[in-house]
Amino acid sequence: MSLEELVRPDLARQEAEEAARNLARQAERLGLPLEDIEVTAPCPTCRRSAYTIHLGTLDPDQTRQLANALRALQRSASPSEGTC
């Protein structure tokens, strides 16, 4: 690894970390702390070519809460039926 590679910021990692922070903040507003969220680097030996974000462990109540919040978001983003 060259010195340039060592000091050059990893923009892809920074973007992944910012996305993870944004998600964690929004989840916290719903009362759903994502305490185990983590960013994982790409793997040079497998098919994972980009950074990934793992939400961590959610118990059944937290999973239902997240599903309900996503369902409500989907309903609010969908056009109302019966309107032109």
C-alpha positions in Angstrom: 0.0 0.0 0.0 1.4 3.4 -1.0 1.6 6.4 1.3 -1.0 8.1 -1.0 -3.4 5.3 -0.4 -2.8 5.6 3.4 -3.6 9.3 3.6 -6.3 9.5 0.9 -9.7 9.6 2.4 -11.9 6.7 1.6 -14.9 8.5 0.2 -17.0 5.3 -0.2 -16.5 4.5 3.5 -17.4 8.1 4.5 -20.6 7.9 2.4 -21.5 4.6 3.9 -20.9 5.9 7.4 -23.0 9.0 6.8 -25.8 6.8 5.4 -25.6 4.7 8.6 -25.7 7.7 10.8 -28.7 9.1 9.0 -30.5 5.8 9.3 -29.6 5.5 13.0 -30.9 9.1 13.7 -34.2 8.4 12.0 -34.6 5.1 13.8 -33.9 6.8 17.1 -36.7 9.3 16.4 -39.0 6.4 16.1 -37.8 5.1 19.5 -35.9 2.3 17.8 -32.2 2.6 18.7 -29.9 0.7 16.3 -27.2 0.0 18.8 -25.4 -2.6 16.8 -25.4 -0.8 13.4 -22.0 -1.2 11.6 -20.4 -0.5 8.3 -18.5 -3.4 6.7 -15.7 -2.9 4.1 -15.8 -4.6 0.7 -14.4 -8.0 0.6 -11.6 -8.6 -2.0 -12.2 -12.4 -2.0 -16.0 -12.6 -2.3 -18.7 -10.9 -4.3 -19.3 -8.0 -1.9 -17.7 -5.1 -3.9 -19.2 -2.2 -1.9 -19.4 -1.2 1.7 -22.5 -2.7 3.4 -24.5 -1.5 6.4 -25.6 -4.0 9.0 -28.5 -3.0 11.2 -27.5 -5.4 14.0 -29.7 -7.5 16.2 -33.4 -6.5 16.5 -35.8 -8.3 18.9 -39.3 -9.2 17.6 -40.9 -6.0 19.0 -38.2 -3.8 17.4 -38.7 -5.6 14.1 -42.4 -5.1 14.2 -41.9 -1.4 15.1 -39.6 -1.0 12.1 -42.0 -2.8 9.8 -44.9 -0.7 10.9 -42.9 2.5 10.4 -41.9 1.4 6.9 -45.5 0.5 6.1 -46.7 3.9 7.3 -44.1 5.6 5.1 -45.2 3.5 2.1 -48.8 4.5 2.7 -48.0 8.2 3.0 -45.9 8.1 -0.2 -48.5 6.3 -2.3 -51.1 8.3 -4.1 -54.5 8.1 -2.6 -56.8 5.7 -4.4 -59.8 7.1 -6.2 -58.3 10.5 -6.9 -57.2 11.8 -10.3 
